[in-house]
Amino acid sequence: MALEIQEKDNRFRIIWQGHFITDWLPDTPSNRKAMVVFLRSLLDEKGKHIFTFQDLSSLLTAITDRHPASI
């Protein structure tokens, strides 16, 4: 499932399926990691994870690209 990450004024939010949207969060490594944990915990009606680690890699890549010393 594709995720869209919107960034604005040092904040970010996640959009998926075009109509599920998180609130704007401060763009910090800990908030990005928390979103990865939250999104990975979501299950469909069959008990399968909605997002794979590959789906969520764009969130983690943004952390490592911009904050290499804080991981």
Sequence and secondary structure as in RCSB ss.txt:
>XXXX:A:sequence
MALEIQEKDNRFRIIWQGHFITDWLPDTPSNRKAMVVFLRSLLDEKGKHIFTFQDLSSLLTAITDRHPASI
>XXXX:A:secstr
  EEEEEETTEEEEEETTTEE   EE  HHHHHHHHHHHHH B TTS BSS HHHHHHHHHHHHHH GGG 
